[in-house]
Amino acid sequence: MIPDLRDLYQQVILDHSKQPRNFRTMPDATHQAEGYNPLCGDRVKVFLRVRDHTIHDASFIGAGCAICTASASMMTKFLQDKTVDEARDSFNKFRDLVMGQVDAAAVAEDLDKLAVFEGVRQFPIRVKCATLPWHTMKAAVDRDPNLVSTE
């Protein structure tokens, strides 16, 4: 990763981890799921309000490392007004990005600012932290009642 991109990655992670967006419960959520990473202790609960196959609101609560919190924060902003199918597709692209299966340029148009998470691939243990909110969101969309784990 080039130095400027690495700096941007660090700035974005710090900003969203210190001031997470959409960090709140959602009493009128139509979909929700819980995720837990026992290895590092990240815990997240994702709330979605879906109507006519479109996500009209997304939020989360939980406690986790800076990467997990930043990922959840950026994800909930990103999901606003996406269709359920677009959310599933974005899950796949984000997962592939942080796992090193695609580079940021290949998904930048689809993932927008989330492409900065490309830097996570340099720290394989952190991939689970970045993807936990996404796996949890996918479980919420799929109405999977099981606790999500990235282990």
JONORBEL-V160472 format. One record per residue. N is the residue number from 1. SS is DSSP state (hx for helix, st for strand, lp for the rest). PHI is phi in whole degrees, 0 to 359 (NA if undefined). OMEGA is omega in whole degrees, -180 to 180 (none if undefined). Layout:
n->(N:N)
ss->(SS:SS)
phi->(PHI:PHI)
omega->(OMEGA:OMEGA)
This chain:
n->(1:2:3:4:5:6:7:8:9:10:11:12:13:14:15:16:17:18:19:20:21:22:23:24:25:26:27:28:29:30:31:32:33:34:35:36:37:38:39:40:41:42:43:44:45:46:47:48:49:50:51:52:53:54:55:56:57:58:59:60:61:62:63:64:65:66:67:68:69:70:71:72:73:74:75:76:77:78:79:80:81:82:83:84:85:86:87:88:89:90:91:92:93:94:95:96:97:98:99:100:101:102:103:104:105:106:107:108:109:110:111:112:113:114:115:116:117:118:119:120:121:122:123:124:125:126:127:128:129:130:131:132:133:134:135:136:137:138:139:140:141:142:143:144:145:146:147:148:149:150:151)
ss->(lp:lp:hx:hx:hx:hx:hx:hx:hx:hx:hx:hx:hx:hx:hx:hx:hx:hx:lp:lp:lp:lp:st:lp:lp:lp:lp:lp:lp:lp:st:st:st:st:st:st:st:lp:lp:lp:lp:st:st:st:st:st:st:st:st:st:st:lp:lp:st:st:st:st:st:st:st:st:st:st:lp:lp:hx:hx:hx:hx:hx:hx:hx:hx:hx:hx:hx:hx:hx:hx:lp:lp:lp:st:hx:hx:hx:hx:hx:hx:hx:hx:hx:hx:hx:hx:hx:hx:hx:lp:lp:lp:lp:lp:hx:hx:hx:hx:hx:hx:hx:hx:hx:hx:hx:hx:hx:hx:hx:hx:hx:hx:hx:lp:hx:hx:hx:hx:hx:hx:hx:hx:hx:hx:hx:hx:hx:hx:hx:hx:hx:hx:lp:lp:lp:lp:lp:lp:st:lp:lp:lp)
phi->(NA:287:305:297:293:297:296:298:305:296:296:296:301:297:300:286:279:278:227:296:272:60:273:190:282:226:302:259:297:266:221:202:204:241:230:211:249:295:295:247:91:298:222:216:233:252:242:228:248:249:216:54:66:237:276:267:205:216:210:207:224:144:223:192:291:301:292:297:296:296:298:296:299:291:298:295:293:297:285:306:69:271:285:300:295:296:296:297:297:295:304:298:292:296:303:296:297:287:273:83:275:220:264:300:299:289:238:302:295:279:260:55:294:296:298:296:288:306:298:298:300:288:232:309:294:274:302:295:293:290:270:305:299:290:298:292:299:298:297:296:300:277:56:278:281:283:295:276:222:262:266)
omega->(-179:-174:-179:179:178:178:178:177:-178:180:-179:179:-179:-179:-177:178:179:-179:-177:177:177:178:-177:172:180:-177:-178:179:176:-179:175:178:178:178:-178:175:-175:-179:-179:176:177:178:-178:174:-177:178:177:170:-177:176:-179:176:-179:177:-178:177:178:177:179:169:176:179:-179:179:-178:-177:179:-179:179:179:179:-180:-179:179:-177:175:-177:-174:-178:177:173:174:177:178:177:178:178:179:179:175:-179:-179:179:179:180:179:-175:178:177:-179:174:176:-174:-179:-178:-177:-175:-179:-178:-175:178:-175:179:180:178:179:175:-179:-179:-177:178:-178:-173:-180:-178:179:180:178:-178:-175:-179:179:-179:176:180:176:-180:177:178:179:-179:-178:177:-175:-176:174:-179:175:176:178:none)
